[in-house]
């Protein structure tokens, strides 16, 4: 059985799946897996190239559970780094280009890959959709649709890099910032010199976007980012580990441990010393599988027992683990403070990303001079999955204002609270009048502004 979290998402799209199946949309042949695809292999001398350098590109077909008719989709292989600039690597990114796209705006989208398998990476998963190893790409794609419908090109980085380092914040942040560096100068996009960029991510995507925001001032201060949104953010891995251990989300914990161990040699050495065969074999399983399979395989796993490590319930308090948890806590290092406006959103009842930890990071950033608006969803049922949907219109409109060149109307930080859990879709205007405004493109017609050819097949039931 899949986790309750995945069930919520999948069931929410069931009517859409049935409608599209009734339309007889054909499967596309699977692309070559990343491990066997020469596109991902950099050429000789690649380490000498600057961050964001593009080595090669290709045009690809993307889909979720259908063939999505964006104008173009490109993939680029670009130069980036792991935890610091002295650890060179390369990564891939997918650029989605809607019809009638704008040439002065770009959205960096943070997906919730939340897994370590190479076929979970968005560059592959976006080509296979629900029929691949990571069906959550369908849901990731749904949250991108408002941006595409508005005409904003979207870049989706393989933010975990070649090591598939889930939850490794410095890696995810660097891969994201360098994907922006690469995308804005990609010749096939012909962006204007005054292009504006925003970043958007929820949950695992918020790890990526949150760290990109924090690292930008020291790693990529020149890129033209004008705003960041991250919601349901796991800002503190210690709090996250304690919250999801022994739960239906334990798979995230095993995957996170694996990603961090594969990033930091000292953590891998420590885990190899204290980990049992159950943990080490589990980490290898995580390296080969995606989100849904991991959460199913490790459901209710209790890492704080001697089944997994010789330290039992002391594993999270051990020196090496606490040291890396501290390093990967957002807001802890004053030098890593976002320097452009940020919108954060969080549900007080979030059962995955700890609310108190997110508020603590927010307050630390505010004390260090950040410009952040925090929206708290205070309704008791505002859990992790629900607030992902609830926050779509408000976060979209906030980012749209930044892309339109509008400044935020406050200095420093401010907090808003709301009990709303159902959004007013009219907030997005005529093109987003109802929920079909977000998923119209899924019906098989064009995605982009001024394209009014959307089929009403889902709305009127005519197959």
C-alpha positions in Angstrom: 0.0 0.0 0.0 1.2 3.5 -0.7 1.5 6.1 2.1 -1.6 8.1 3.1 0.2 11.2 1.8 0.6 9.7 -1.6 -2.9 8.3 -1.5 -4.2 11.9 -0.9 -2.4 13.2 -4.0 -3.3 10.3 -6.3 -7.0 10.2 -5.3 -7.2 13.9 -5.8 -6.3 13.4 -9.5 -8.3 10.2 -10.0 -11.1 11.9 -12.0 -8.5 13.5 -14.3 -6.7 10.1 -14.8 -10.0 8.4 -15.7 -11.0 11.2 -18.1 -7.6 11.1 -19.9 -7.7 7.3 -20.1 -11.1 7.6 -21.7 -9.6 9.9 -24.3 -7.2 7.1 -25.2 -4.0 9.0 -24.8 -1.1 6.8 -25.8 2.0 6.0 -23.8 5.3 7.3 -25.1 8.3 5.0 -25.3 10.5 5.4 -22.2 13.7 7.4 -22.7 17.1 6.0 -21.9 17.7 5.8 -18.1 20.2 8.4 -16.9 22.8 5.7 -15.9 23.0 4.7 -19.6 22.4 8.0 -21.3 25.6 9.6 -22.7 23.9 13.0 -22.5 24.7 13.1 -18.8 28.4 12.5 -19.3 30.5 15.7 -19.5 33.2 16.2 -22.1 36.9 16.3 -21.4 38.1 19.4 -19.7 34.7 20.1 -18.2 36.1 21.0 -14.8 37.8 24.0 -16.2 34.6 25.6 -17.3 32.8 28.3 -15.2 29.8 27.6 -13.0 26.6 27.6 -15.2 28.5 26.7 -18.4 26.3 24.7 -20.8 28.0 21.6 -22.3 25.2 20.4 -24.4 21.5 20.6 -24.9 18.7 18.7 -26.5 15.0 19.0 -27.2 12.7 16.4 -25.3 9.1 15.5 -25.0 7.6 15.9 -21.5 4.5 14.5 -20.1 2.7 13.7 -16.9 0.0 11.2 -17.6 -0.4 12.6 -21.1 1.6 14.4 -23.8 1.7 18.0 -22.6 1.7 20.5 -25.4 4.1 23.1 -24.3 5.8 24.9 -27.2 9.2 23.3 -26.4 11.1 21.5 -23.7 14.9 21.5 -23.6 17.4 19.8 -21.4 20.8 21.2 -20.7 23.9 19.7 -19.1 25.7 22.4 -17.1 28.7 22.9 -14.8 27.9 23.2 -11.1 29.4 22.1 -7.7 28.5 19.9 -4.7 28.9 21.4 -1.2 31.5 24.1 -2.3 33.2 25.4 -5.4 36.1 23.1 -4.9 33.9 20.1 -5.6 33.1 20.4 -9.3 30.3 18.4 -10.9 27.7 18.6 -13.6 24.0 18.3 -13.6 21.0 18.4 -15.9 18.0 20.8 -16.0 14.8 20.8 -18.0 13.4 24.0 -19.4 9.7 24.1 -20.2 8.7 26.7 -22.7 4.9 27.5 -22.9 3.3 28.9 -26.0 3.5 32.7 -26.3 6.2 32.6 -23.6 7.6 35.7 -22.1 11.3 36.5 -22.8 12.0 38.6 -19.7 10.9 36.1 -17.0 11.9 32.7 -15.7 10.7 30.5 -12.9 13.1 28.1 -11.1 10.8 25.3 -9.9 11.7 23.1 -6.9 10.2 19.7 -7.2 9.8 17.2 -4.4 11.9 14.4 -5.8 12.5 13.3 -2.2 14.4 10.2 -3.2 17.8 9.0 -4.3 17.2 6.7 -7.4 18.6 8.1 -10.6 15.3 7.6 -12.4 13.6 9.8 -9.9 15.4 12.9 -11.2 13.1 15.3 -13.0 15.0 15.3 -16.2 14.0 11.6 -16.6 10.8 11.6 -14.7 9.3 14.5 -16.7 9.7 12.3 -19.8 8.0 9.2 -18.3 5.3 10.7 -16.2 3.0 8.5 -14.2 4.3 5.5 -16.1 7.9 5.9 -14.8 9.5 5.2 -11.4 8.2 8.4 -9.9 4.5 9.0 -10.3 4.7 12.1 -8.0 6.0 14.0 -11.1 2.3 14.3 -12.1 1.6 16.3 -8.9 4.8 18.3 -9.3 3.8 19.2 -12.8 0.3 20.3 -11.6 1.8 22.9 -9.4 3.9 24.3 -12.3 0.9 24.8 -14.5 -0.1 28.3 -13.2 3.4 29.5 -14.2 3.2 27.9 -17.7 -0.3 29.1 -18.2 0.9 32.7 -17.5 3.6 32.4 -20.1 6.6 32.0 -17.8 9.3 29.5 -18.9 10.1 27.1 -16.1 13.5 25.5 -15.3 13.6 22.3 -13.3 17.1 21.3 -12.1 18.2 17.8 -11.2 18.9 19.4 -7.9 20.3 16.3 -6.2 23.1 16.1 -8.7 25.0 13.0 -9.9 25.2 11.7 -6.3 21.4 11.9 -6.0 21.9 13.7 -2.7 18.4 14.1 -1.3 18.1 16.6 1.7 21.7 17.8 1.2 21.0 21.5 1.2 24.2 22.9 -0.1 24.2 20.5 -3.0 20.6 21.3 -3.9 21.1 25.0 -3.5 24.2 25.1 -5.7 22.7 22.9 -8.4 19.6 25.2 -8.5 21.6 28.5 -8.6 23.8 27.2 -11.4 20.7 26.0 -13.4 19.5 29.6 -13.3 23.0 30.8 -14.4 22.8 28.4 -17.3 19.1 28.9 -18.3 19.2 32.7 -18.5 22.1 32.5 -21.1 20.7 29.5 -23.0 20.8 30.7 -26.6 17.6 29.0 -27.7 15.6 30.9 -25.1 16.7 34.4 -26.2 16.0 36.0 -22.8 16.3 39.7 -22.7 19.1 41.4 -20.8 16.7 42.5 -18.0 15.3 39.0 -17.4 13.7 38.5 -13.9 13.8 35.2 -12.1 11.8 33.8 -9.2 12.1 30.4 -7.4 9.2 28.3 -6.1 9.2 25.1 -4.1 7.1 23.2 -1.6 8.2 20.4 0.8 11.2 18.7 -0.6 11.2 21.5 -3.3 11.4 24.0 -0.4 14.7 22.4 0.8 16.0 23.2 -2.7 14.6 26.7 -3.0 15.2 27.6 0.6 18.9 26.7 0.3 19.2 28.5 -3.0 17.8 31.6 -1.4 20.2 31.4 1.5 23.3 30.6 -0.6 22.7 33.1 -3.4 24.4 36.0 -1.7 27.7 34.1 -1.3 27.5 31.7 -4.2 25.7 33.5 -7.1 25.1 37.1 -6.2 25.0 38.2 -9.8 21.9 36.2 -10.9 18.8 38.2 -11.5 16.5 36.6 -8.9 13.8 39.0 -7.6 11.9 36.7 -5.2 11.6 33.3 -3.6 8.7 31.2 -2.4 9.0 28.2 -0.2 6.3 26.4 1.7 6.1 23.5 4.1 9.8 23.8 4.4 11.9 21.3 6.4 14.3 23.9 7.7 15.8 21.7 10.5 16.7 18.1 9.8 16.9 17.2 13.5 13.3 18.3 14.0 12.3 16.5 10.7 14.0 13.3 11.7 12.3 13.2 15.1 8.9 14.0 13.5 8.8 11.5 10.8 10.7 8.6 12.4 8.4 5.6 13.0 5.7 7.0 10.8 4.3 6.5 7.3 7.0 8.9 6.2 10.0 6.9 7.5 11.1 6.4 3.9 11.9 10.1 3.7 14.2 9.6 6.7 16.1 6.7 5.2 16.4 8.6 1.9 17.7 11.7 3.7 20.3 9.8 5.7 21.4 8.2 2.4 21.7 11.6 0.6 23.7 13.2 3.3 26.0 10.2 3.7 26.6 10.2 0.0 27.5 13.9 0.2 29.7 14.0 3.3 32.5 11.3 3.5 32.7 11.7 7.3 29.0 10.9 7.7 29.3 7.9 5.4 32.2 6.6 7.5 30.2 7.1 10.7 27.1 5.4 9.3 29.2 2.5 8.1 30.6 2.1 11.6 27.4 2.3 13.6 24.8 1.1 11.0 23.5 -2.4 11.0 23.0 -4.5 7.8 19.3 -3.5 8.0 20.2 0.2 7.7 23.0 -0.2 5.1 20.9 -2.5 2.9 18.0 -0.1 3.4 20.2 2.8 2.2 21.1 0.8 -0.9 17.5 0.2 -1.6 16.9 3.9 -1.3 19.6 4.6 -3.9 17.7 2.5 -6.4 14.0 3.6 -5.8 11.8 6.6 -5.7 9.5 8.3 -3.3 6.4 6.1 -3.2 8.3 2.9 -3.2 10.6 4.1 -0.4 7.7 5.2 1.8 6.0 1.9 1.2 9.1 -0.2 1.9 10.1 1.7 5.1 6.7 2.4 6.5 6.8 2.9 10.3 10.5 2.1 10.4 12.0 3.2 13.7 15.6 4.3 13.1 16.1 5.0 16.8 16.4 1.3 17.5 19.3 -1.1 17.5 17.7 -2.8 14.5 19.3 0.0 12.5 22.3 1.3 14.5 24.4 0.2 17.4 23.5 3.6 19.1 19.8 2.8 19.2 17.8 5.8 20.5 21.0 7.9 20.7 21.7 8.0 17.0 20.3 11.5 16.4 22.2 12.9 19.5 25.6 11.5 18.3 28.3 14.0 17.6 28.7 13.5 13.8 24.9 13.6 13.2 24.4 16.7 15.4 27.2 18.4 13.6 25.7 17.8 10.2 22.2 18.7 11.4 23.5 22.0 12.6 25.3 22.7 9.4 22.1 22.0 7.4 19.8 24.1 9.6 18.4 27.0 7.6 19.0 30.4 9.3 21.7 29.2 11.6 24.6 30.7 9.7 24.2 34.5 9.5 26.2 34.7 6.3 23.6 32.5 4.6 20.7 34.9 4.6 18.4 35.6 1.7 19.0 39.0 0.2 15.9 39.4 -2.0 12.2 39.2 -0.8 10.9 35.8 0.3 7.4 34.4 0.9 7.2 31.5 3.3 4.1 29.5 4.1 3.5 26.8 6.7 0.7 25.0 8.3 0.7 24.8 12.1 -0.5 21.2 11.9 2.2 20.1 9.4 2.9 16.5 10.2 6.1 16.3 8.2 8.0 19.7 8.2 8.0 20.9 11.8 6.2 24.2 12.2 8.2 25.4 15.2 11.5 24.7 13.3 10.3 26.7 10.3 9.3 29.7 12.5 12.7 29.5 14.2 14.5 29.7 10.9 12.2 32.5 9.8 13.0 34.5 13.0 16.8 33.9 12.6 16.7 35.2 9.1 14.7 38.2 10.1 17.2 39.0 12.8 19.9 38.9 10.2 18.2 41.4 7.9 16.1 39.3 5.6 12.9 40.6 3.9 10.3 37.8 4.5 6.6 37.5 4.6 5.4 34.4 6.6 1.9 33.1 6.1 0.8 30.7 8.8 -2.1 28.4 8.0 -3.6 28.1 11.5 -6.6 25.8 10.8 -6.1 22.6 12.7 -6.5 20.5 9.6 -3.9 22.5 7.6 -1.6 19.6 7.2 1.3 19.2 4.8 -0.4 18.1 1.7 -3.4 20.4 2.1 -1.4 23.5 2.5 0.6 22.7 -0.7 -2.7 23.2 -2.6 -4.0 26.0 -0.4 -1.0 28.1 -1.0 -1.0 27.9 -4.8 -3.0 31.0 -5.7 -1.4 33.3 -3.1 2.2 32.2 -3.8 1.6 32.4 -7.6 0.3 36.0 -7.3 3.1 37.0 -5.0 5.7 35.7 -7.4 3.9 37.3 -10.3 4.2 40.7 -8.7 7.9 40.2 -8.4 8.2 39.1 -12.0 6.1 42.2 -13.0 8.7 44.4 -11.2 6.5 45.3 -8.2 8.3 45.8 -5.0 7.1 44.3 -1.7 5.2 46.8 0.4 7.1 46.3 3.7 10.6 46.3 5.1 12.0 43.6 7.2 9.6 40.8 8.1 5.9 40.4 8.8 3.6 37.5 9.7 0.1 36.8 8.5 -2.2 34.1 9.9 -5.2 32.6 8.1 -7.7 29.9 8.8 -8.5 29.5 5.1 -7.9 26.1 3.7 -9.8 26.4 0.5 -8.6 29.1 -1.9 -10.7 31.4 -4.1 -9.7 30.4 -7.6 -11.0 33.8 -8.9 -7.9 35.3 -7.4 -5.9 34.2 -10.4 -8.2 36.0 -12.9 -10.2 34.9 -15.9 -7.7 32.3 -17.1 -7.7 30.6 -13.7 -11.4 30.9 -13.0 -11.8 27.5 -11.5 -9.7 24.5 -10.7 -9.6 23.8 -14.5 -7.7 27.0 -14.8 -4.8 25.2 -13.2 -5.2 21.9 -15.1 -6.6 23.1 -18.4 -3.4 22.2 -20.2 -3.8 18.6 -19.1 -6.7 18.2 -21.5 -4.3 18.1 -24.4 -4.3 21.6 -25.9 -1.8 24.3 -25.7 -0.4 25.8 -22.5 0.4 29.5 -22.6 -1.3 32.9 -22.5 -3.8 33.9 -25.3 -4.4 30.2 -26.1 -8.2 29.7 -25.7 -8.4 26.4 -27.4 -8.7 24.3 -24.3 -11.0 21.3 -24.6 -13.9 21.1 -22.2 -13.7 17.3 -22.1 -13.2 17.1 -18.4 -15.7 19.8 -17.6 -18.6 18.6 -19.7 -17.9 14.8 -19.6 -17.9 14.4 -23.4 -15.4 11.8 -24.4 
